[in-house]
Amino acid sequence: MGLAYNLDVQTWDDFGEFLPNMMIALANTDPFTLSSPFTAGADVFTGIGGGFGGGWEYRFTGPGGGASPAANTQYIFPTGEYIVRDMVFINGRYVFVGSYKAYFRDLYGVGNHGYAWDGCIWTINGYSTGTCETAPCTYDATTRAFIGLWNAQQAGFGFMPMRMPMDISPGVIGDAATIAADDSVGLQAVDIWKSGSDTEVGSPNNTDTANIKIVTCGFQLVGDPVAQGMTFTDIDYIGFMWATQLNKQQSIDDPPEYALVVDFAAQPYTGGDPTTYPFNAATVKDGSYVVYQVDRQSTYQTSWRANSNYSLSLPVGWTSEMNTRLGNLEDWCAVGSENSGAAGVYTLREWNSGYLPNGSSWNGSPPVGIDVSCLATQYYPRRFLDIAAWSETTKVGAGGYTILSPWMITGDVSIGGDGSVPTPTILGTVPMWMGCTLPSEFANQNAIGAPPGDKVNLRPYMMMHCAGASTRMAGSGAIANGAWSVSGTQTPAIPLPMYGAYGAFNMVPYELMSNFIVGGLNPSGRAPLMYIAVNDIENASGDKTCGVFYSGVQPQIEGNDIRSFLMNNQTPATGIDLPTKWYGKLMQSRTFTTDEEARSKVFITGEVVYNSNNNETVGVLGNYQRYGLDLDPTGEVAETKQMGDNSRQCYGLLGWGSGSEPICYLFDSGRGWDKDPSWGVGNPNYANPADFSNVQMNKGDDFNGHFALDPTSTTRKAIWAAWDNDRDQWMFLFSDPTRGIGSMSATSTFQDTITSTAFLDQTANFALKAPTETTNYQTALWTPFLMSNNMDGVVIYGGDNETNSKSGEIWGYTGDGAANKYWVYAVQQSTGSQTPDDSWYQAGGALTLDFNPSTLQWFLISGSTGRTARVWVDYILLDGADAVIATKLRERGMKVTIEAVEWFKRKIINSGDLNIKQEEIEMWMRQQQDEFSQMMQDAERQGRVRKRKKQVSAYGLDMLENLNTDFEDKEIQEFMEDYLPKSRPPTPEEQAIERQRKGGYSPFSKNYYDEVFEN
């Protein structure tokens, strides 16, 4: 596909401008309305209702159960401030994760309220937007003042708070200002909760392919770690994870209830009362939307002391089986054998048998004598910063296993020090890499009435590999640096353990990963590598930088080996420029087949969902990115791939180095090959000294040079990139303190050719539509809408902090950048106060609090090559007698033309015989060619066969055209050559010469007919 030379950019103000108002309005909605589908207060977490569906209606209220006064009183009051950190697309819907700021009732005890940041999830449909039927809210058409929620459920809008400050107190009231200012907490990353049976889109074996299913992670503040049983007084944050089927095609009930596909015809919404719009056939939009089922028990929350800290009330009459499936982080998170020493080994086998890392069981099995839980070993998961999910991992043979729905998380961990001293403190924080799994289908099993040993009681498997050793485990044989090591030498040196560093991103190359290698040494006989990008690595001189690590062992395995291959000032040199800090990652996904798209666009009930924006059908079954190889929908080829074998899929990391241009480090996702002396001479994995190789490059300079404005900027940072597999191209986003956000499309090769360019500056397309100059924005992200005919999706521009001060702290390791890898901050538009309606409260009264509406600039894009394919057909309509003649000409092998038909008619008139002789046809053909040859000779003598300039296309010229940029105008000649018969009978002279050449004779008569008869 060509680059998007025609990129249509539209502002999505109906959603983006009013998102803070909708968050506030939804939080102020009473639980009864929130549980009532198709009302103005309903959202996507309301569901259709009935049975055991829904259950989220108390998410903005206090604790105590649905009948309690607190549960019927608002406790969470959003201020309108928020941050977006990551997003995904699935089945036509965008899912965003990040943080929001709110005023929490009783945050510091009864009667002591306060401000804090919390994690959250937002959703919105990417199709059928902006109509009177699918507008999530209403506003004044003239003043654009927010009126209220409208059809939020139909629009796919949802807002789910994580309630982190209500589950674990963030501190004491004396620290209120610090707590209110800590905007680093919340959800940090999101990916699809993939099933092991839906690697191929629309697989009939998959039970949840139509669902909106994600895994997301982050961290929360811990005000009193000792009170939470963490031993060490200076633990500040603790990890947090959700695996959830947010919306479902069928409910968990027996018999199930099903999602509804609703068709509509509505006018575009431009403000005011949607019910008063008159029908206008010229502007009406026809489309569809899906209203899904919702089951609270299809969500798994793994957090510290979740079973006792969880504060969300159950509806009246609900039992504990219908609750969110809670898992205590301290019980379910294990550490690898390199960190646990003699404490024992916990594996997938024990997990599948019903055991927890602490040796206890959830299914009644007798306990075993191990305890490698993070609590017992004193490794406290601090921050979960990035997540990457794939479909399946297998190993065949001894110790074989199958891991369905795996995912991995990277971040950092607090390492426990000497716990026996009066005031125990941690040794520090170090990077960690964690492997997780839980089959996504388990979320669709009903826990009501399930026996104690049923799989609904299983919680996610979590195996953490830490780059250090706690004091307790160091005495039991734990390795000082865990499974982590730094390769080569660095100047200045990197002290180990890497205290203060954190894992920022992790990447997996294929949907189906295997530790069982077939085909011998092809080329290595080893599993492909997985990658971890690490930030905040401090060298011996105190300078902070970043690096990249890899592992050939799945993170779910209890023992691992994690090595660096890319560091600053490394010997041997890598030839790759490293940034100061990694801001983003990029992972190319495979292209869907036509069969996959066809299956995805028919709902399980047989219905089709239409997008009123472009009149296309929407992929609603398994429509999300898949990693791996093109033309390999099942993943079976990728499953056989070995370390060192090219995937020809691009992965990468983005950043910026002081005084240099943007860093776009790109590499082949599967080609990375680790060689070292341990394999022995003659083995293809042998190298002495150890060596790492890959197809890798830094394309930052090429991107920079293709910007129309300031192509030599040394302050432009690469911050985000995503691949659109419909048009097979990238769009990279860049940030510059003076130029703001720049956008650049790129081909998969990143290489200009003589005939085409690999880069296309799209910045101006956004600048034309943005109400604020794009130079004002400092952060951005985007994700594509899949299974459409164009490169389309949603793009978000924001600030570097709440006031968009452009201070640049986010790009380094101080201030806002100290605890963040990257974010897109909504910018305050005004400050004021609000007094939410308290008419439905049963405990507590009205509160007056901050109202600081903050906005991002949201865009919807749709791009094509700009080329228009036109087809025309030249035809001749012959009827009556002409049709009879045309048929006769065709029988005689002549080309049917107007001239041929007219000639035949003349012959009939002259001879009265329809059966014309073959020799007459051949004579006419010769006359036509002779006339054409004479015409071309006359035209050439008159100078009418001349050369003209060729227009230069947007794709450039090939080498021959650069040397000779003119070409002959042979349009008429080429047309005539196609029009006239391709052959004619030879002349008598030609026949005679041919017979002489063959030893025949030459007739005396020069009469054409005599020669024919003689033959």
Residue, then its C-alpha position, 0 to 999 in steps of 0.5 A: m500500500g502507498l503512504a497516506y497522501n490524502l489524510d483526512v483529519q477531523t477534530w473529535d470535540d464532541f467527545g474530547e471537549f466534554l470528557p471531563n464533564m462526562m466523568i463528573a456527571l457519571a460519578n454524580t449519578d445515583p446507583f439505581t440509574l447507573s444500573s438501568p440500561f438505556t437511560a441517560g445515566a447509563d454507560v457501557f458498564t451498566g450492561i443490558g440488565g437482568g440475571f446477574g449482569g452489571g454490578w458496577e453501579y456502586r463504583f463511585t460510592g462508599p463501602g459497606g454493601g448496597a444497602s448501607p448509607a455509605a454505598n448510597t452516597q457519592y464518595i468519589f468526586p472527579t475534578g476534571e483532571y486526567i492523564v492518558r498513558d496507553m490505549v488499545f483497539i478491540n472489536g471496534r472500540y478504543v480502550f484508554v487507561g491512565s489516571y484521574k484526580a478526584y476529591f475523596r470523601d473520608l480519605y483520611g478518616v471519617g469527616n476528613h476528605g481530600y484530593a488524590w489521583d486514582g487509576c481508571i479505564w475509559t472506553i468509546n466506540g470508534y465507529s458510528t460516532g457523532t449522531c443524535e443516536t450515538a452522542p454520549c452527551t449533549y451541549d449547547a449548540t451556541t455556547r458549547a456549554f455541557i448539558g448532560l449525559w445522553n446516549a453514553q451506553q450507545a456511544g460505547f462510553g464508559f468510565m471505570p475508577m480503580r478506587m486505589p485511594m479507597d482500598i489503601s490509604p495513601g497517607v495521613i492528612g498532614d501529607a495531603a498536599t504531597i498526595a494530591a500532587d502525586d499524579s504518577v499513580g494509576l494505570q500505566a499500560v494495557d493490552i488485549w487479554k488474548s485467548g489461546s484459541d483465537t490466534e486466527v481471527g474469528s476462530p470458531n473454537n473461541t468462546d470470547t472472541a466477541n468480547i472487550k477483554i483487556v489486561t491492564c496494570g499500574f501502581q498505587l500509593v501506600g501510606d502506611p506500609v507497616a500497617q499493610g504488613m510490608t515490614f519496611t517503612d519506606i515502601d511508597y508504591i505497590g503494584f496493581m493489576w486487572a484482567t477483565q472481560l469488560n463487555k461480553q457477547q453473552s452473559i454468564d447466566d444459565p441460560p445466557e443473555y446476549a448482546l444486542v446489535v441495534d441499527f439506527a438512522a439518525q441525523p449528525y449531532t451538532g448540539g442542542d436537544p437530539t430529540t428535536y432534530p427534523f428528519n433530513a434524507a440528505t444528511v441522515k446517517d445509517g449505522s449500528y452499535v452493540v450493547y454488550q452484556v456485563d458481568r462483574q465476576s468476569t474481572y480479576q483484580t490482583s492487588w495488595r491484600a485485595n480480599s480485605n482492602y477491596s471497598l466496592s460494594l455489592p448490590v443488594g441480594w448479591t453473594s460473594e461469588m458474584n463479586t470481582r474475583l480478588g487475588n492477594l498480590e502478596d500471596w499469588c506473586a512468586v519470585g524466580s529461583e534466582n531470587s528465592g535461594a533455598a526457599g523452594v521452587y514454584t512452577l506452573r505445575e504447582w499453580n495448575s495443581g491448585y497451589l499458591p506460591n506460599g505453599s497453601s492451596w485453594n482447592g483443598s489439597p494439603p500444603v507443600g513445604i515451600d514459600v516463595s511468595c513476594l511477601a515471605t521473600q521480601y520482594y515487594p512489586r513496586r510499579f507495574l509499568d508496561i504489559a505485553a500479551w500473546s496467545e500461547t506458549t508451549k513446550v513439548g517433552a520432559g517438563g512440557y506445558t502449555i501456557l494459554s493467554p500469557w502476558m508479561i509485565t515489567g517495572d520495578v520492585s522494592i528489595g527488603g533490607d534487614g527486617s530485624v532493626p527497629t526501623p526497617t528500610i528497603l535496600g532500594t528498588v531494582p528492575m523486575w520482569m514478570g510472567c503471568t497467565l490465566p486463560s481468558e475463557f475462565a472469566n466466562q465461567n459462573a462462580i455461583g454454585a461452583p465447587p471449591g476446586d473449580k477453575v473459577n477460584l484460580r487466580p493469575y499466575m505471577m512469576m517475578h524476576c528481580a535484578g537484586a536480592s533481598t537481605r532475607m533471601a541473600g542469606s538463603g542463597a539468592i543471586a546478588n543480581g538475580a537473573w539480570s546481568v550486564s554484558g560487555t564493559q561500560t565506561p563509566a561502569i554500571p554498578l550492580p545491582m541497578y538500584g533506581a532503574y526500572g523496566a519501561f517496556n517489554m516485547v514478545p515477537y510471536e503470538l505462538m511462542s514455543n520452547f520446543i524447537v523443531g527442524g534442528l539448527n535452523p539456524s540456532g535450535r533455540a527459542p526466539l528472544m524477548y526484550i526488556a527496555v530499562n530506564d534510569i540506569e545510573n553509572a559510576s559517575g552518577d549519569k543516568t541513561c537507559g539500556v535494552f535487555y533480552s531473554g530466551v526463556q519465557p518469563q513464566i518459567e521459574g529460572n531465567d537469564i536476562r542479559s543486556f546487549l545495548m548500553n551507553n558507552q559499551t565495549p564492544a561498541t554496538g553502533i547504535d545511538l542510545p537516548t537518555k530515556w526510552y519514551g515509547k515502544l513500537m511493535q508491528s503486527r501482521t496483516f489480516t487475511t481476507d477470510e479473517e476480515a470476512r469472519s470478523k465482520v459477522f457477529i456471532t448472532g449472524e448480524v452485521v455492524y455498520n459504521s455510519n461514518n464511512n458505510e463500512t462494516v465493522g470487525v467485531l470478532g477478534n478484531y485486534q492486533r496479532y504479532g508474528l508473520d504475515l500469511d500465517p494466520t494460525g501462527e503455526v509457522a511462527e511457532t517453529k521460528q528459532m532465535g536468529d531467524n528473520s521475522r521481517q517484522c519491525y519492533g523498536l524503541l523511541g527516545w532522545g539524547s541530549g544534543s542529538e536528533p530523535i532516537c528511533y531504534l528499530f530491529d527485527s522482532g525475531r532475528g536477535w541472536d545471542k552467541d557465547p563460548s558456552w556452546g562449544v566450537g562448531n555450534p552455530n551458537y558459539a562465539n568467543p567473546a560473547d556476541f549479540s546480533n540483529v538487523q537493527m538501525n537508528k532511523g531518527d536522523d531520517f525521520n528528522g530530515h523529512f520534516a518540512l519545518d526544522p529538519t535538523s532539529t536537535t530537540r525533536k524527540a521520538i515519542w510514539a508509533a503505531w502500525d496500521n495493518d490495513r494500509d501497511q504503514w506506520m505513523f510516528l509522533f514526535s515532540d519538539p519544545t518549539r515545534g510541538i507535535g510532529s506526525m510522520s507516516a512511514t513505510s515498513t522499509f524506512q528506506d527511500t528509493i528512486t521512485s518513492t519516498a518512505f517518509l511523509d510529513q503529516t504535521a500540517n494536516f493536524a495543524l489545519k484542524a487543531p483549534t490550538e496551534t500544534t506547536n502548543y502541544q508537547t505529548a501525543l499518542w495514537t492507535p489505529f482502527l483495524m479492518s477498514n479500507n483506510m489508515d484511520g484511528v484516533v490521535i490525541y495531543g496533550g501537555d507535559n503537565e497540568t498547565n502544559s508549562k513546557s518545562g521538559e521535566i517529563w523527558g528526564y529523571t527529575g520532577d515529573g519525569a522522576a516516576n514516569k516513563y511517558w504520559v499525555y496530560a490533559v491541560q487545564q482550561s479553567t479553574g473553579s468549584q463545583t457542588p454536586d447534587d446530593s439529592w440521592y445521598q443517604a450519608g453525608g451532605a453536599l461538598t464544594l470542591d475543585f472543578n478544573p476541566s482539562t482537555l486533550q485535543w482528540f482527532l479522528i483520522s482517515g487516510s488513503t493514497g490520494r489516488t483515485a482508481r477510474v475504469w472506463v469501458d469502450y463498447i459498440l452497440l450493434d443491433g438489427a442487421d448490424a448485429v447479424i453482420a457483427t456475428k458473421l465477422r466474428e465467425r470469420g475471425m475478424k475484429v468487430t469494429i464500426e469500419a469493418v461492419e460498414w465495409f461488410k455492408r458495402k460488400i453485401i450491397n455490391s454483391g448481394d451475398l452475405n457469405i463473403k470470401q476469405e480472400e476479400i477479408e484478407m485484402w481489406m485487412r491489408q488495405q487498412q494496414d497500408e492506410f495506417s502506415q501511410m498516415m503515420q509517415d505523413a504525420e511524422r513528416q509534418g512534425r506531429v509525432r513530437k515529444r512532450k514533458k512527462q508530469v512528475s508524480a508524488y512518488g518520483l522518477d526511476m533512474l531511466e527517466n532521470l537520465n532522459t525525462d522526455f518520452e514520445d507521445k505515441e498515444i494515437q499510434e498505440f491506440m491504432e495498433d490495438y484497434l487494427p488487426k494484428s496480422r494480414p496475409p502476405t503480399p504476392e511478392e512476399q509469398a514468392i520470395e518465401r517459396q524461393r527461399k524454401g526451394g519452391y517456384s515463383p508463379f508468372s502471374k502477379n495476380y493475387y487470386d492466381e497465387v491463392f488458387e495455385n496454393 
